[in-house]
Amino acid sequence: MSSFQNPTAGFAPLTGVRVLDFSHVIAGPLATLFLAQLGAQVTKVENARGGDVMRNNEKGPAPFVALNAGKDCVHLDLAVPEDLARAKALLREADVLVDNLRPGVLESLGLGLEAAQEVNPGIIYCAISGFGRHSPTWGQRPAYDHVIQAATGMAFMAGTEGDPPIKAGFPGVDSATGVLAAFAILAALRERDRTGVGCFLDVSMTAAAMQMMYPFACVALTEGGNPPRVGNQGYSGSPSADFFPTADGGWIAVGANTPPQLAALLDELGMQDAMSDPAIFDPPLTLGGQPSFVRAKDPAALKSRLREAFARETGDALEARLMRRNVPVSKLRDIATFAKDAVSAAALPVTALESDGVTVLSPGLGFRVTPHTR
């Protein structure tokens, strides 16, 4: 038994909501995991001939538990009339149906949108797919995370100009799609409370990817433009928002985006003179005026001087000093080191998910809940 306590324990706003879950792998199961963690009763329907592919993961049962703990799992063969009838009985009592099977699969088995509405007119039917069901030409396309990263331009966001496409090293689109689907379902439940009418939710991985790239997506849609590939440069474009190597062989990320942040950074590094160096700032960098991101006359020169200064510093010491100066900063950590450090600092909510004797520590819903005192 884990010593971690669920930071949202007792927060169950979806108590009484029944979810019928025809999803597998990551995006759909993550959406319904969120709903289960919020108190919904989730019934996960798995194919009787093997179940969710995550059950057969080479890493054992933990990946399946991480996405499906707290759900009631049933194994049905919907091609068998008795099992289809059982699925329809579950549908009749459900508030939400989630489908992230390949587009058309549930329809072919008699549980598509129209069939579901006949059984349960008030159902909220959430279909999760790669490209969305609305498109007559793309609606039936199957997809995986890396395919969507390629399709949406995400793979041309990382790296610098001239680099080959770079896939994010984690299934970010899958996870974002799960969050988007859960958000849509919560909104639909509230709308049904208000109007008494169910709805169809068309949630796509491509739309989730565009949400992840939101500022750039707006530019692409409005102006047709592509952002430059800027490597590790921060979104602000400030030359002092980047990754820099340190003396101990590591790296440090600094986000000195505004003049006050940069002034604090330069003071800590003994580089105050740079603020009035006409080769770098003309006019000199000042702390007054309207809030703005730092812009330099010669950003490469400023970055070169910063790189030299960071190369004389160790990551641990510099991180601690800049934190005290309210400069956004972090050593570059791998995920295991971050998890350990963040838990130690009480900076990461952790939930213990348990199923079939397996315990998985999870970031849960990503927030803590403390009820107001009366």
Residue pairs with C-beta under 8 A, 6 or more apart in sequence:
1 352
1 354
1 359
2 352
2 354
2 359
2 361
4 350
4 351
4 352
4 361
5 352
6 351
6 352
6 364
7 349
7 350
7 351
7 364
7 367
7 368
7 369
8 37
8 38
8 349
8 351
8 364
8 365
8 367
8 368
8 369
10 369
10 371
11 38
11 39
11 369
12 38
12 39
13 38
13 39
14 35
14 38
14 39
14 40
14 189
15 39
15 40
16 39
16 41
17 35
17 39
17 40
17 41
17 95
17 96
17 189
18 40
18 41
18 43
18 93
18 94
18 95
18 96
19 32
19 35
19 36
19 40
19 41
19 42
19 43
19 94
19 95
19 96
19 97
19 98
20 43
20 45
20 87
20 90
20 91
20 94
20 96
20 97
20 98
21 28
21 29
21 32
21 42
21 43
21 44
21 45
21 71
21 98
22 28
22 45
22 97
22 98
22 99
22 100
22 101
22 106
22 111
23 29
23 31
23 32
23 44
23 98
23 99
23 100
23 101
23 128
24 46
24 52
24 53
24 54
24 100
24 101
25 52
25 53
25 54
25 100
25 174
26 54
26 67
26 145
26 171
26 174
26 175
26 178
27 100
27 128
27 174
27 175
27 177
27 178
27 181
27 205
28 98
28 99
28 100
28 128
28 178
28 181
29 44
29 52
29 54
29 67
29 68
29 178
30 67
30 174
30 175
30 177
30 178
30 179
30 182
31 98
31 126
31 128
31 177
31 178
31 179
31 181
31 182
31 185
32 40
32 42
32 44
32 71
32 98
32 182
33 67
33 68
33 69
33 70
33 71
33 178
34 178
34 179
34 182
34 365
35 42
35 96
35 182
35 185
36 42
36 69
36 70
36 71
37 70
37 351
37 364
37 365
38 365
40 96
41 72
42 70
42 71
42 72
43 71
43 72
43 73
43 74
43 90
43 94
44 52
44 68
44 71
44 72
44 73
44 74
45 74
45 75
45 76
45 87
45 90
46 52
46 55
46 73
46 74
46 75
46 76
47 75
47 76
47 77
48 75
48 76
48 77
48 83
49 77
50 56
51 73
51 75
52 64
52 68
54 63
54 64
54 67
54 68
55 61
55 64
57 63
57 64
61 356
61 358
62 358
62 360
65 353
65 354
65 355
65 356
65 358
65 359
65 360
66 353
66 360
66 362
68 355
69 353
69 354
69 355
69 360
70 353
70 355
74 86
74 90
76 83
76 84
76 86
76 87
77 83
78 84
78 87
78 109
78 110
78 111
79 109
84 109
84 110
84 111
87 111
88 111
88 119
91 97
91 111
91 116
91 119
91 120
91 123
92 119
92 120
94 120
94 123
95 122
95 123
95 124
95 189
95 192
96 123
96 124
96 125
96 126
96 185
96 188
96 189
97 111
97 116
97 123
97 124
97 125
97 126
98 126
98 128
98 181
98 185
99 106
99 111
99 125
99 126
99 127
99 128
100 127
100 128
100 129
102 142
103 127
103 129
103 133
103 139
103 140
103 141
103 142
104 140
106 112
107 113
107 115
113 125
113 127
113 200
116 123
116 125
117 123
117 125
117 198
120 198
121 198
122 192
122 196
122 197
122 198
123 198
124 185
124 188
124 189
124 192
124 198
124 199
124 201
125 198
125 199
125 200
125 201
126 181
126 184
126 185
126 188
126 201
126 203
127 133
127 200
127 201
127 202
127 203
128 177
128 181
128 203
128 204
128 205
129 139
129 143
129 202
129 203
129 204
129 205
130 141
130 142
130 143
130 144
130 147
130 148
130 204
130 205
130 206
131 138
131 139
131 141
131 143
131 151
131 204
131 205
131 206
132 138
132 139
132 202
132 203
132 204
132 206
132 207
133 139
133 202
133 204
134 202
143 151
143 205
145 171
145 172
145 173
145 174
145 205
146 167
148 154
148 173
148 205
148 206
148 209
149 155
149 167
149 168
149 172
149 173
149 209
150 165
150 167
151 206
152 206
152 209
152 210
152 213
153 213
153 220
153 226
154 168
154 173
154 209
154 212
154 213
155 165
155 166
155 167
156 165
156 226
156 229
157 213
157 216
157 227
157 229
158 166
158 168
158 229
159 165
159 166
159 229
159 231
160 229
160 230
160 231
161 228
161 229
163 229
172 212
173 205
173 208
173 209
173 212
174 205
176 208
176 209
176 211
176 212
177 203
177 204
177 205
177 208
179 208
180 203
180 207
180 208
180 211
181 201
181 203
184 201
184 203
185 201
188 198
188 199
188 201
191 197
191 199
192 198
192 199
210 217
211 217
215 235
216 227
219 225
219 227
220 226
230 237
232 242
232 243
232 253
233 241
233 242
234 241
234 242
234 255
234 257
235 241
236 255
236 257
236 293
236 294
237 293
237 295
238 256
238 257
238 258
238 262
238 293
238 294
238 295
239 294
239 296
239 299
239 300
239 302
239 303
239 306
240 254
240 256
240 257
240 261
240 262
240 265
240 294
240 302
240 303
240 306
241 254
241 255
241 256
241 257
241 294
242 253
242 254
242 303
243 251
243 252
243 253
243 332
244 251
244 252
244 253
244 254
244 306
244 307
244 310
244 311
245 251
245 307
245 310
245 311
246 252
246 310
246 311
246 313
246 314
246 315
246 318
246 331
247 311
247 312
247 313
247 314
248 314
248 315
248 316
250 314
250 315
250 331
250 332
251 315
251 331
251 332
252 310
252 313
252 315
252 318
252 319
252 329
252 330
252 331
252 332
253 329
253 330
253 331
253 332
254 265
254 306
254 322
254 327
254 328
254 329
255 261
255 327
255 328
255 329
256 262
256 264
256 265
256 294
256 327
256 328
257 293
257 294
257 328
258 291
258 292
258 293
258 294
259 285
259 286
259 287
259 292
259 294
260 287
261 294
261 326
261 327
261 328
262 285
262 294
263 272
263 275
263 285
263 287
264 322
264 325
264 326
264 327
265 306
265 322
265 325
265 327
266 272
266 274
266 275
267 325
268 321
268 322
268 325
268 327
269 306
269 309
269 310
269 313
270 309
271 305
271 306
271 309
274 280
274 281
274 285
274 302
274 305
275 281
275 284
275 285
275 286
276 284
276 285
278 284
278 297
279 297
279 298
279 301
280 296
280 297
280 298
280 301
280 302
280 305
281 296
281 297
282 297
285 294
296 302
310 318
315 331
315 332
316 331
318 329
319 329
319 330
319 331
322 329
323 329
333 341
339 348
342 348
343 350
348 363
349 363
349 364
349 365
349 366
349 367
349 368
350 361
350 362
350 363
350 364
351 361
351 362
351 363
351 364
351 365
352 359
352 360
352 361
352 362
353 359
353 360
353 361
353 362
354 360
